[in-house]
Amino acid sequence: MSLKPIFVVAGLGAGGGTGAASARAFAKEGYSVALIGRRENELKTLEDDLKASGVEVASFAIPSYAHGDVASAFAQIHSRYPSSKYSIRAALYNATHAVFKSFLDVTPEDVQSANQTNIEGSFAFSHHVIKAFKDNSIDEVTGKRGILIFTGSASGVRGHATNSAFAAGKFALRALSQSLAKEFGKENIHVAHPLIGGFIINPLSRAMRNDSEWEQNQDIRLNPESIAASYVYLAKQDRSSWTWELDLRPAHEQW
């Protein structure tokens, strides 16, 4: 490809999870990186860390995943990475908003926040990514104009007693990804929905669990780097065998 490929990732959390690992993994494959997230300080720290490793990267902080804020981030990305030199070839929607409460304790604000990130944000992100992909030539090796990946959850296929608001958003995310895969596959745009079944080790989960045994036991939790490696695998799949949904679980996860 004559244009430098860009990997756009939305949802970096505290900067040490799946989003950050994916940014590093795609950078190693030769991509420039655009980071979108709500935590400005953590975003800048990750940007500086990637730059120190020789990665061409820029970060774009947004206050929310409302449509207008996502649109603003993409306007800045296109300004930073002009189409004369760069093309968005891979994108990951990794943002989420978890609500784990008894149903009668779920507030309207909980529902609004969860839906804004899990539904409104994913629709806005997908809109801008697919528009960018449609301007790309078809890669001769993979047959892709680009790949759009959504970080899904087991809650997107199975509800539980205390995750009604979270599961509703993840069901919607899964439906969106499947619909886009069916609509745009014929235009050589690959859409994938890796389904994460288990806890990922990252700064937030470490603080929440405070469990050294859990941290050390790789049979019972997911490594962000392993998830990122699966995302790179999806990006490299050729047009004759594309995966839509990939189920990722640690070895000892209870099904």
N, C-alpha and C positions, 0 to 999 in steps of 0.2 A: 504494500500500500504506500502511495506517495505521501499521504497525509499522516501525521502523527496520531495514533489512536488515544482516545481519552476514556478513562474509567470514572464514572460519576457514582458516588455512594452517598446516600442520605441515611442518617441515623448512626451516630458514632458513640452515643451514650457517654460514658466516662473516659472513652478513648482507649480502652484496652480489651475490647471484645471483638465480635465478628466483623463489624464495619472496619475497624482499624486493621485487623488481620487481612481482610480482603483487599484493602488499599495497598498493603505491602505486597501481597501475592500478585496482584495485577501489575504493580510497578515492576516487579521482577520479570514480568512477561513483556516489558517494553512500553507499558501504558504511562501517559501522564495522568495525574489524578486530580479530581475536583471533589472536595469534601463539603457536604452540607449537613449542618446540625444545629441544635438549639443551645448547646453549652459552649459559649464563645471561648472561654478560657481553655477548656479541654481541647477544643477544636484547634486553637492556635498552638497549643503544646504538641499535638499530633502533627500539625503541619511542620513545625520546626524540627521535630524528630525525623520526619520523612525527608525533609530537605537536607538534614545532616547526613543522611544515607545516600544522597545523590539523586533523590526522586524529584522530578518536576511536578510540583504540587501547589494548589491554591485552595484556601478554605473560604467558605461563604456561610456566615452565621445568619440564622433566621429566628425570629421570635416564636414562630409556630409553623405547623404544617397546613395552615390555611392556604387556599388556592393562590391568593395574591402573593404571599410570602414565598411560596415555591416558585412562582413565575418570576419574581424578583431575583431569586438565586440563579435561575437559568439565564436571565438577561445578563447577569454579571459573568457567568461562565462563558457565554458566547463572546462577551467583550474581552475577557482575559485570554481565551483560546479562539482566535479568529478562524473562520471556516477556510480561509486561504491556506492555513498551515495545519489545522487540526480537524479531527472528526470524532464525535462521540460514537464509540464502538461497543461499549459495555456499560451497563448501569445496574446498580443494586439498590432496591428499596429495603432498607434494614430498620427503618424507624418503627417504633411500636409504643403503645401506651397500655400498660397492664392495670387492670382493676380486678382485685380478688376480694370480693365481699359477698356476704349473704345477699340474695336478691333484694330483700326488703330494705337493706341498708344502702343499696346503690342509689346515688343521687342523680338528678338531671345533669349536674355539672360533670359527674363521672362519665355519663353516657356521651355528653358533648365532647369532652376531652378525648375519650377513647375513639369516637367516630372521626374526629378531626384528623387524628394521626393515622389511624388504621384504614380509614376509607377516603376521606377528602384528600388527604395528603398523597395517598397512593394513586388516586385518579389524576391529580395534578402532575405528579412526577411522571407517570406513564405518558400523559399527553405530550409533555415536552420531549421526553426521550424518544418516543415513536416518531414524532415530527422530525427530529434530528436524524434518526435512522433512515427515514424514507429518502433523505438526500444523499445517502451513502451509496457507493458502488457495492456490488456483491463480491465478497472476498472469494478468491479462486479456490482456496484450500477448504474453508468451512462452509461455503455457500451462504454465509450470513451477511446481512447489512448491519446487524448488531444483535446483541443479546441483552434482554431485560430480565433480571432475576429479582424475585421477591423472597425475603426470608419469612417463611411461614411457620406454623406452629401446629402441634398435635391438637391444640384447641380449635384449629380451623376445620377439624373433621369430627371432633368429639367434645361435647360440652361436659362440664363438671358442676358440682353443687355451688361452688363459690366463684365461678368465672363467667357468668352470663354476659356481662358487658364486654369483657375481653374476647370471649368466644364469638360473639356476634360480629365483632370487627374482623376477626381472623377468618371466619366463614366468608365474609364479604371479600376479603383480600384474595382468598383462594378462588372464589367465583370470578373475580376480576381477572386474575392471571389466566384462568382457563379460557375465558371469553377472548382475551387478547391473543392467546396462543392460537385459537381457532381462526380468528379474524385476520391476523397478520402473518401467520406462518406461510401462507401462499405468496406473501411479498418478501419472503426470505428474512423475516424477523423472528428470531428465536426468543420465546418467552418461557421461563422456567420458574417452578415453585418448589424449592427445597423445603421440606416439612421437617422442622426440628422437634424431636421427641425426647425432651430431657432438659436438664439444667446445663447452661454453658458457663464455664469458668471465666469470670471477668471481674473487674473491680467491684461492681455492684453486687454480684452474687457472693463474692468473698465476704463483703461487709455484712450482707444479710444473713449468711449461714454461720460465719465464724467457726468453721469446722475443718481442722487441719487434715483429718482422715479423709473427708470428702475431697479436699483439694488434691491430695496425693494419689487417690485411687482413680486411675484413668478408665477403669471398667464401669464407673457409675456416673460420669459426667462428660460433657463434650468439650473438646479443645477448639477455640476459635480458629486456630491455624488449620486444623483438619477440615473444618467447615469451609474455610476459604479455599483450600485445595480442591474441594468438591466443586466450588463455584468456577474455578479456573478450568477444571475438567469439562464442565458444561459449556464454557465459552469455546473450547477447542473441538467440541463434537461437530462432525461434518453433517451436511444436510440429509444424508441417507438414514441417520439414526439420531434424532433429537429427543432428549428427555424433557417432558413437561414437569412431572412431579418426581422428586427424589426424597426418600424417607431416610433421615439421618438420626441414628440413636446410638448411645453408648452400649457396650457389649452386655451389661447387666441391667439394662433398662427393663422395667416391668411393662409388658405390652397390655 
